[in-house]
Amino acid sequence: MLQTYDPRNDDLLIGIDDRIVHRDTAGVSPFDSVVQGGDAVWEGLRLHGGRIFKLTEHLDRLRRSAQALAFAEIPGHDAITARICAVLAANAMTDDVHIRLTLTRGVKLTSGMDPRLNTGGPTLIVLAEFKSPVYDDTGITLVTSSVRRHRPDSLDPKIHHNNLLTSILAKIEANVAGADDALMLDDDGFVAETNATHVFHVGGGVVRTSSTRACPEGITRETVLEICEAEAIPYEVGDFSLPQVYAADEVFVTGTMGGVTPVVAVDGRTIGDGTAGPVLARIAEAYAARTAAEGTPVV
């Protein structure tokens, strides 16, 4: 699975603080904290029919992450939403759009890691692209990575930060193995998530997914659990091992970038009959209905 360029983005306009600039001239200072040390937090949003699904929940998570990193200043929800609206309007966007929202600590007076060097900030970057869900809805393959997810006392995954090197290293392993994505374990060897998505597996009609001990509190993950509750689909949250995933009737992954996607093979083991299963189909239908009908109007 390799994302491809969308020509609709040829003349994309990017939001950087209160400026809107062409993609070819957009840039941040080399003294910005995101350049100096990946010192930033981010969110992925999706625009459905002029609305952003669960925008408040995303902005709440952005604020919690910035608070955990002790940002001196954090823009309010209304200010961030106004910037998103401005960028979408500038690009005449109403649907089929993914938004990468980045909030950095800001610009430093000299290079260095110390937050006391920051004299201006934060920096808010709104990158909205025409981008359809990135995964093949017929199914993807996973391979287990040797790279482990951080434990909470190392780098707590509840901080939705821009230090993504563990995910990138895991993705490199998946690329070399010829798989679509990498399945990542926690420090105890239990399934955490993939390099980019949360993982669910189904056995005996029960939907199971990892706790957030070693993976972020995913918005799409939360939505799937809400759907299970509403549809009376049994579910469990806990610690699960690779053999439980291998033996599952169905496996699927979730995320704002790709929605709900079936997994047809893990480490060379075919999952179920190698196609999307009935539990996933039921959840995917409910998810599509919610994203089509709910959300904050921004267009």
Secondary structure by P-SEA (a helix, b strand, c coil): cbbbbbccccbbbbbccccccccccbbbbccccccccccccbbbbbbccccccaaaaaaaaaaaaaaaacccccccaaaaaaaaaaaaaaacccccbbbbbbbcccccccccccccccccccbbbbbbcccccccccccbbbbbbcccccccccccccccccccaaaaaaaaaaaaacccbbbbbcccccccccccbbbbbbcccbbbbbccccccccaaaaaaaaaaaaaccccccccccaaaaaaccccccccccccbbbbccccccccccccccaaaaaaaaaaaaaaaccccccc
